[in-house]
């Protein structure tokens, strides 16, 4: 059977599984399945949260960023897990006690203001649409590979399937489907990682393998990796970073963004009790950590495997790096995976020095230019898109075809489950919070559904268009969404619970400050509304204010949000007594009961 | 009523104290060990690199899990102690 057929088989079988579960859950479950308080067990909810949360960015893109950035990109690992700590302690239990379904509901009620609700809806939409752009980028990569079409076609096909899927999933309770998706994606992620860890280090657990001895050379894996890439002019994989301020702010942005993302927060409304919301956050993180503890091993081992594919003599104990560098891979003898990825346009080769061999090295390193010239190298010849690394990983390591089919199914599961969750958050914000609550309270059930579908279609078209020219790799685009959510929604939610003094004017001023400041900073470097070529300053570290990258600005935005809200609220009238009582009541679990259905 | 109020206020104070304690640990492992204090931990080797690198890519995540479960356990005890649970 060809690889193409195997891929189709795995993806098809996993789709059949999700659809089967959706039908079974609908037919067999109790009536209150949709209602929060319907009794989803914390562990089940944790697993569904993990599937909802781990998207194309986590699955497809993150290990590639770790592979290229090494230690510097640990920010993604810490940021996307550490956010759950704040979520579990600062938001989840209290929002569960409050007991309504959407984030704008809480902000609108707590700040007794239609304006606050409207601003929350806007923040939610901007953050979610940016997030969907990242999903489309990642899903496009997955589809282009497994259907063997160009990346552009891959994105359009992904858009169509995500749309159908979101409409379908939107009509049924999808918690159990997401549990199945979690199982598929975690198996797809860990099996190749275990194989590769065994190949390279004889260690079963990849997260331990990356800190173990590299079997062929007898030195620690990371030391081996550092040596090999040093010979190619790259910095040490484990090298420390100079700009610690940016690293701290970036991690903080991802953390507060995690806690401010509406589709994650909503998950905690589905458990029966406040205590369960606390446990559920812990279980969600356990399931997420299974992937996040494996990702750094996948990244570092793939980097080593890629280098030793191009320079086969560097794989074992190297006597002479010069001769190993000379005997690089002959292009005509390149492995099949390079050929298939070349068709997608995500790997490109140009024989710059006409020697028929492939050279990968750091052509930007001026100190290395002399060595490269002496070796007769005339520029880096093989460009590998970061986002393909996880999908190509089993092929690079020569794993059997079924593993490759499995990883295609996993990547698509990750992208679909998150994109569907986000589209639901966007459409419910428009149909429920905006149209039903604010514009036309008398809208019929049918009209509300229609509005939800139209807004879903609009969001996906916009995201697909922008996804064709993404502002970065999938994980970087998603990081921008986190900055926006963290700067606008997280502070408002947190202050709504922990302060009785923050009033309507303060919250609105704070959210607007956070949102606008963050967007302005991002658009300055990445182009207005991410349209390429409209940026005011080049997006390079020397142009960043205090060396703060646009990806890291969410933390600054959040600080501005807190400060402005505090000052404005203290200059204006105190919130009325019933609002202070509301704040009081969300603080204590007693009397939570079921979520209010509306 | 006054008792209820002061009881609730005590509970909230205990909660905030717990949160601050947990956040200190949270910040120490991630921003501390993994980023800012990494040069200080450079002398402690872990599998071909140093302890700071290990914290950045493994240790902090493991600690986060511990913190959340500790918080859930501790708060359930507080809910019971103050009679404010469900």
Interface residues (C-beta under 8 A of the other chain):
Chain A: X66 X71 X74 X77 X78 X81 X82 X84 X85 X86 X88 X89 X90 X93 X207 X210 X211 X212 X219 X220 X221 X222 X223 X224 X226 X238 X240 X244 X247 X248 X251 X252 X273 X274 X275 X278 X279 X281 X282 X285 X286 X289 X292 X293 X296 X584 X587 X588 X589 X590 X591 X592
Chain B: X8 X11 X12 X15 X19 X22 X23 X26 X30 X31 X34 X35 X36 X38 X39 X46 X47 X48 X49 X50 X52 X53 X54 X56 X57 X58 X60 X61 X62 X64 X65 X67 X68 X69 X71 X72 X75 X76 X79 X83 X84 X85 X86
